[in-house]
């Protein structure tokens, strides 16, 4: 795979370095909210990369936000068929990550919330910066994710801890996320560690 950068109209960017693909979430306000347009762009990018078969796929954001999650204002305007289609599109994105034909790593700085956490949970590994914050705040607004987080999180942290996270809309800082098994490592530069990750070595 040759080095390249491809932008999806400022929604995400794919950078290919030798046999490693980096998928970077982008947004004008820096929050990387998972709008319908951004989710659609991510699905296209990941499904295209699956055909390229890189040695690994790294998903990352910026220094403040991995992703703030779905756009709640946009969700509030969805009804019936549109709401169902958005839920299905989110599931398609998470399944594309979970079924990717190579290890997938979420390199997380800052906030990783809601649908952003679902995206990180769909990855093989999660590597966080020391100031990363994880959470699913939907319960505080009367919402619950339909993108797989309720199924994937108990496999990592156990049912009781997962219920506490979702039903209490709890936020976990990096140290607590590591203690309960939500993430694999805390490092100063998650992207650099993800780039050097070898599937035959652990992250510890």
Buried (B, 14 or more C-beta within 10 A) or exposed (E): BEEEEEEBEEBBBBBBBEEBBBBBBBBEEBBBBBBBBBBBBBBBBBEEBBEBEBBBBBBBBBEEBBBBBBBBEBBEEBEEEEEEEBBEBBBBBBBBBBEBEBBBBBBBBBBBBBBBBBBBBBBBBBBBBEEBBBBBBBBEEEBEBBBBBBEBBBEBBEEEBBBBBBEEBBBBBBEBBBEBEBBBBBBEEBBEBBBEBEEEEEBE
